[in-house]
Amino acid sequence: MQSLIIESNQANCRLLDNILGQQGFDSDICGNIDTARSYIDSENYDIICINHQLKDGESSEFVEYCNSHPRNRNTPILYLTDIQTPETQLKSLRIDKFINMQNKQRIADQIIHFVESRLDPVFSEGRILFIEDSKTVAAVILSQLKNTGYQVEHYRSAEDAWAAFENEAAYGSDSKAFDLVITDITLAGNMSGHELAEKIRALDGARGFIPIIAVTGDTSDELRLSLYQSGVNDFIQKPILSGELLVRIRNLITTKRLLDKVHDQRRELFALATTDKLTGCQNRHSLMEFSGKFFALSSRQRYPISMLVIDLDHFKAINDTHGHATGDLVLSSVGNLLNQFFRKGDLVARFGGEEFVVLMSHCDQPLAQTKAEKLRQAIEDLQPDGIKITASIGFTSRQADQSGEFDVLFSSADKGVYTAKENGRNCLVYIPIEA
């Protein structure tokens, strides 16, 4: 990306060049308007930074020159100023961001936030669900949105839009997800835009938090209050001003994408805290934390659960003979097998070393035995890196009318592992829980 810095203060030039350089920009730097004009005439820029005080002319005139220039008229302009209220004093200029130069420590924060929210393709694009039954109004808005770079799905009725939204598999930060809903309030059909907003807000998770803009010719305070209470984020009055609509769209999509980033980071941190890095299974801490809810739900809904304890046979010999890197490969392969073998609602964890624990919901003793035998055979067939491996499996079950928490089931299943090893390994042993 390319940036133009127009600043006569050398210290400020170095500061801005460093900030933009860290964001991936190569900067052209000049200290006067004449040189800046020559740059503008010959280069395409992704961002322009200009100080409001220049020695050889009015910076405001240069901004107007940029705004009307065929090459750079859409380039974002950062206006560097010490003026306390630049929006009031310079309201006639098309400025994308005023950067307050009085607080040196916040200059970087201001520029980085602008770059991330405006120039990152993640924020400058978006997928919009648009509901409008007027062909004339729809045609005008669709043209504006598509020319701006948005992907738009247009529906004339709220019923059709709801079906499309409800059936959409992607949501949140997924690149195929909707980022915004724009809906007229009065629509053909049985469902209003107001009702559509309420149905969206009733959905669980990230899908229900998508920003919504309501469009209507009714400007009554009662309607506005009602719309905001139903979860609408913004309100546009007809006739629609295209510039205002685009600004509101951009702001809402930017906020949504930033929140998506935060949620993704939280999920990543959660995964790091709960997942065993080598095997991809839950770690021991995660197993102990979530098993309480697992057992509580079983007791409340009165269904059977079973536990498997799986211990790889002669694993120390694999490490000693083939090395720890090969041992890690074996563990990784077994972890991958376990994650694919069991259902999403089961808890699969690496308990420590070469030992794994699996908690299975809605699973009685006969079903647990069938699964354990299939798993034993699958491990024997695995042969990661050509190495033959087997496992000893102990298992137990708690029936719907029984009690007993994690420690009780683990004690029985762990005894089953030791018995399986005494029986020659590569087998499974059932031990009932103690009453």
C-alpha positions in Angstrom: 0.0 0.0 0.0 1.1 3.5 -0.7 0.7 6.7 1.4 1.5 10.3 1.0 2.7 12.4 4.0 2.6 16.2 3.6 4.3 17.6 6.7 7.0 20.2 7.2 8.0 19.1 10.7 10.7 16.4 10.4 10.0 14.8 13.7 6.3 14.4 12.7 7.4 13.0 9.4 9.5 10.3 11.0 6.7 9.5 13.4 4.0 9.2 10.7 6.3 7.2 8.4 7.0 4.8 11.2 3.3 4.4 12.2 2.2 3.8 8.6 5.2 1.6 7.9 4.2 -0.8 10.6 0.7 -1.0 8.9 2.3 -2.0 5.6 2.6 1.4 3.9 5.4 2.7 1.7 5.3 6.5 2.2 6.2 9.4 -0.1 7.1 12.4 2.1 7.1 16.1 1.2 6.9 19.3 3.1 5.1 21.6 0.7 2.0 21.7 -1.5 3.7 22.1 -4.9 5.6 18.9 -4.5 2.5 17.2 -3.1 0.5 18.2 -6.2 3.1 16.5 -8.4 2.9 13.3 -6.4 -0.9 13.4 -6.6 -0.8 13.9 -10.4 1.5 10.9 -10.9 0.7 8.3 -8.2 -2.3 6.4 -6.8 -2.4 6.6 -3.0 -4.2 4.5 -0.5 -4.1 7.2 2.2 -3.0 10.9 2.4 -1.8 12.6 5.6 -1.6 16.4 5.5 -0.8 18.9 8.2 -3.3 21.8 8.4 -0.4 24.3 8.7 1.9 24.4 5.6 4.3 27.2 4.7 3.5 27.6 1.0 -0.2 27.5 0.8 -3.6 26.6 2.4 -3.8 22.9 3.1 -7.6 23.2 2.7 -7.2 24.1 -0.9 -5.0 21.1 -1.4 -7.7 18.9 0.2 -10.2 20.3 -2.3 -7.7 19.5 -5.1 -7.5 15.9 -4.0 -11.2 15.6 -3.7 -11.7 16.6 -7.3 -8.7 14.8 -8.7 -9.6 11.9 -11.1 -6.8 9.7 -9.7 -7.1 10.3 -6.0 -10.6 11.7 -5.3 -11.6 8.7 -3.3 -8.4 8.4 -1.3 -9.0 8.7 2.4 -7.5 11.9 3.9 -6.1 12.2 7.4 -6.0 15.9 8.5 -3.3 16.5 11.1 -4.3 19.4 13.3 -3.9 21.0 16.7 -7.3 22.7 16.4 -9.6 21.5 19.2 -12.8 21.5 17.1 -11.8 21.0 13.5 -15.1 19.6 12.4 -16.7 23.0 13.2 -14.0 25.2 11.7 -13.3 23.0 8.7 -16.7 21.5 8.1 -16.7 22.4 4.4 -13.8 20.0 3.7 -14.2 16.3 2.9 -12.0 14.9 5.6 -12.1 11.3 6.5 -10.3 11.6 9.9 -9.0 14.5 12.0 -5.8 13.5 13.8 -5.2 15.5 17.0 -1.5 16.2 17.0 -1.4 17.7 20.5 -1.5 14.2 22.2 1.6 12.5 20.7 0.9 9.2 22.5 -2.5 8.9 20.9 -1.5 9.7 17.3 -0.6 6.0 16.6 -3.8 4.8 18.1 -5.9 7.2 16.0 -4.2 6.3 12.7 -4.1 2.5 13.4 -7.8 2.5 14.3 -8.6 4.3 11.1 -6.5 2.0 8.9 -8.0 -1.2 10.5 -11.6 0.0 10.3 -11.5 1.7 6.9 -8.7 0.3 4.7 -8.6 -3.3 5.7 -10.7 -5.2 3.0 -12.4 -7.0 5.8 -14.1 -3.8 6.7 -14.5 -2.2 3.3 -16.7 -5.0 2.0 -19.8 -6.7 3.3 -22.8 -8.9 2.6 -26.2 -7.2 3.0 -29.7 -8.6 3.3 -32.0 -6.0 1.8 -35.8 -6.0 2.0 -37.8 -3.5 0.0 -41.0 -4.1 -1.9 -40.9 -0.9 -4.0 -39.1 -1.6 -7.3 -38.2 2.0 -7.7 -36.6 2.5 -4.3 -35.0 -0.9 -4.4 -33.4 -0.2 -7.8 -31.8 3.0 -6.5 -30.5 1.6 -3.3 -29.2 -1.6 -5.0 -27.3 0.4 -7.5 -25.7 2.5 -4.7 -24.7 -0.5 -2.6 -23.3 -2.6 -5.4 -21.3 0.4 -6.8 -19.8 0.8 -3.3 -18.6 -2.8 -3.4 -21.2 -4.5 -1.2 -22.7 -7.9 -2.0 -26.5 -7.6 -1.7 -29.3 -10.1 -1.6 -32.7 -8.4 -2.2 -36.1 -9.7 -1.2 -39.5 -8.0 -1.6 -41.1 -9.7 1.4 -40.0 -10.3 5.0 -41.1 -13.9 4.8 -38.7 -14.7 1.9 -35.9 -12.7 3.6 -36.4 -14.6 6.9 -36.3 -18.0 5.1 -33.0 -17.0 3.5 -31.5 -15.7 6.7 -32.7 -18.6 8.9 -31.3 -21.2 6.4 -27.9 -19.4 6.1 -25.3 -21.7 7.5 -22.6 -19.0 7.8 -22.6 -16.4 10.5 -20.3 -14.2 12.6 -16.9 -13.6 11.0 -17.4 -16.2 8.2 -16.7 -14.5 4.9 -20.0 -15.8 3.5 -22.1 -14.5 6.4 -24.5 -11.6 6.3 -23.1 -8.4 7.9 -26.1 -6.2 7.9 -29.9 -6.2 7.4 -31.7 -3.3 5.8 -35.4 -3.6 5.9 -38.4 -1.4 5.1 -41.0 -1.5 7.9 -44.1 -1.6 5.7 -43.9 -4.5 3.3 -46.1 -6.7 1.1 -47.0 -9.9 2.8 -48.0 -10.9 6.3 -44.7 -10.1 8.0 -43.6 -6.5 8.6 -40.0 -5.4 8.8 -40.6 -4.8 12.5 -41.6 -8.4 13.0 -38.5 -9.6 11.0 -36.2 -7.6 13.3 -37.8 -9.3 16.4 -37.4 -12.8 14.9 -33.8 -12.2 14.1 -33.1 -10.9 17.6 -34.7 -14.0 19.1 -32.0 -16.2 17.5 -29.2 -17.6 19.7 -25.6 -16.6 19.3 -23.8 -14.4 16.8 -26.6 -14.8 14.2 -29.0 -12.9 16.4 -26.7 -9.9 16.9 -26.4 -8.8 13.3 -26.9 -5.1 12.9 -30.3 -4.0 11.5 -31.3 -0.7 9.8 -35.0 0.1 9.6 -36.3 2.2 6.7 -39.7 4.0 6.9 -41.6 7.1 6.0 -43.3 7.1 9.4 -41.2 9.4 11.7 -43.3 9.2 14.8 -41.5 8.9 18.2 -43.7 5.9 19.1 -42.5 4.0 16.1 -38.9 4.9 16.6 -39.1 3.8 20.3 -40.8 0.6 19.3 -38.1 -0.2 16.6 -35.3 0.4 19.0 -37.0 -1.8 21.7 -37.2 -4.6 19.1 -33.5 -4.5 18.6 -33.1 -2.3 15.5 -29.7 -0.5 15.5 -30.4 2.4 13.3 -33.3 4.3 11.6 -33.4 5.9 8.2 -36.3 8.2 7.1 -37.7 8.2 3.6 -36.8 9.8 1.2 -33.3 8.3 1.7 -30.2 10.4 1.4 -27.7 8.1 -0.3 -24.6 9.6 1.4 -26.2 9.2 4.8 -27.2 5.6 4.2 -23.7 4.6 3.0 -22.1 6.2 6.1 -24.5 4.5 8.4 -23.9 1.1 6.6 -20.2 1.5 6.8 -20.2 2.4 10.5 -22.5 -0.6 11.5 -20.5 -3.1 9.4 -17.2 -1.8 10.8 -18.5 -2.2 14.3 -19.9 -5.7 13.6 -16.6 -6.8 12.0 -14.6 -5.5 15.0 -16.9 -7.4 17.4 -16.5 -10.5 15.2 -12.7 -10.1 15.6 -13.1 -9.9 19.4 -15.3 -12.9 19.5 -12.9 -14.9 17.3 -10.0 -14.0 19.6 -12.0 -15.1 22.6 -12.8 -18.4 21.0 -9.2 -18.9 20.1 -8.1 -18.1 23.6 -10.7 -20.5 25.0 -9.5 -23.2 22.6 -5.9 -22.7 23.7 -6.9 -22.9 27.4 -9.0 -26.1 27.0 -7.4 -28.1 24.2 -4.3 -30.3 24.3 -2.1 -28.9 21.6 -0.6 -32.2 20.6 -3.7 -34.4 20.2 -6.5 -31.8 19.6 -8.5 -33.4 22.4 -9.7 -31.5 25.5 -7.0 -31.3 28.2 -7.3 -32.6 31.7 -8.3 -29.3 33.2 -11.1 -28.9 30.6 -12.3 -32.4 31.3 -12.6 -31.8 35.0 -14.3 -28.4 34.5 -16.9 -29.6 32.1 -17.6 -33.0 33.5 -19.6 -31.5 36.4 -22.1 -30.1 33.9 -22.1 -33.4 32.0 -23.0 -35.4 35.1 -25.5 -32.8 36.3 -27.4 -32.8 33.0 -27.5 -36.6 33.0 -29.0 -36.7 36.5 -31.5 -34.0 35.7 -32.7 -35.6 32.4 -32.2 -39.2 33.7 -30.3 -40.8 30.9 -27.3 -43.3 31.1 -23.7 -42.3 30.6 -20.5 -44.3 30.1 -16.8 -43.7 30.5 -13.9 -45.2 28.7 -10.3 -45.0 29.9 -7.9 -45.7 27.1 -4.2 -46.5 27.7 -1.8 -47.1 24.8 0.1 -50.3 25.2 4.0 -50.3 25.5 4.1 -46.6 24.7 7.4 -46.1 26.6 9.0 -48.7 24.3 7.8 -46.6 21.2 9.5 -43.5 22.6 12.7 -45.5 23.5 12.9 -47.3 20.2 11.7 -44.6 17.7 12.2 -41.4 19.6 9.9 -38.8 21.1 9.0 -37.2 17.8 7.6 -40.5 16.7 5.8 -40.9 20.0 4.3 -37.5 19.5 3.1 -38.6 16.1 1.4 -41.6 17.6 -0.4 -39.5 20.2 -1.4 -37.0 17.6 -2.8 -39.8 15.3 -4.7 -41.4 18.2 -6.1 -38.0 19.3 -7.3 -37.3 15.7 -9.0 -40.7 15.6 -10.8 -40.2 18.9 -12.1 -36.8 17.8 -13.5 -38.3 14.7 -14.8 -41.4 16.3 -17.0 -39.9 19.0 -20.1 -37.7 18.8 -20.0 -33.9 19.2 -21.8 -34.1 22.5 -19.2 -36.5 24.0 -16.2 -35.3 26.0 -12.9 -36.6 24.6 -9.8 -35.7 26.6 -6.1 -36.5 27.0 -5.8 -37.3 30.7 -2.1 -37.4 30.8 0.8 -39.1 28.9 -0.6 -41.9 26.7 -3.9 -42.1 28.6 -7.3 -40.8 27.3 -10.7 -40.4 28.9 -14.0 -40.4 27.0 -17.4 -39.5 28.6 -20.4 -40.6 26.4 -23.9 -39.3 27.0 -27.1 -41.4 26.4 -24.9 -44.5 26.4 -25.6 -47.6 28.5 -23.3 -50.6 29.1 -24.1 -52.6 26.0 -23.6 -49.6 23.7 -20.4 -48.6 25.5 -19.0 -52.1 25.0 -19.8 -52.0 21.3 -18.2 -48.6 20.9 -15.2 -49.6 23.0 -14.6 -52.7 20.8 -14.8 -50.8 17.6 -12.4 -48.2 19.0 -9.9 -50.9 20.1 -10.0 -52.3 16.5 -9.6 -48.8 15.0 -6.6 -48.1 17.1 -5.0 -51.4 16.1 -5.7 -50.7 12.4 -4.3 -47.1 12.7 -0.5 -47.9 12.4 0.8 -44.3 12.4 4.1 -44.1 10.5 3.9 -47.9 10.0 4.1 -48.5 13.8 1.8 -51.2 15.2 0.0 -49.9 18.3 -2.7 -51.3 20.5 -4.7 -50.0 23.5 -6.1 -51.4 26.7 -9.5 -50.0 27.5 -11.4 -50.0 30.7 -15.0 -48.9 30.7 -18.0 -48.5 33.0 -21.5 -47.1 32.9 -23.9 -45.2 35.2 -27.6 -46.0 34.6 -30.3 -43.4 34.6 -31.4 -44.3 38.1 -27.8 -44.4 39.6 -25.7 -41.8 41.2 -21.9 -41.2 41.1 -19.8 -38.4 39.7 -16.5 -38.4 37.8 -14.3 -39.9 40.5 -16.6 -42.9 40.9 -16.7 -43.7 37.2 -13.0 -43.1 36.7 -12.1 -45.4 39.6 -14.0 -48.3 38.0 -12.9 -47.6 34.4 -9.3 -47.2 35.5 -9.5 -50.6 37.3 -10.7 -52.0 34.0 -7.5 -50.7 32.2 -5.3 -52.5 34.7 -7.3 -55.7 34.4 -7.0 -55.4 30.6 -3.3 -55.1 30.8 -3.1 -58.1 33.2 -5.2 -60.0 30.6 -2.6 -59.5 27.9 -3.4 -56.0 26.7 -5.2 -55.0 23.4 -8.5 -55.8 25.0 -11.3 -54.2 27.0 -12.7 -54.9 30.4 -16.0 -53.7 32.0 -16.1 -52.8 35.7 -19.4 -51.7 37.2 -19.4 -48.7 39.4 -19.7 -49.2 43.1 -23.2 -48.7 44.4 
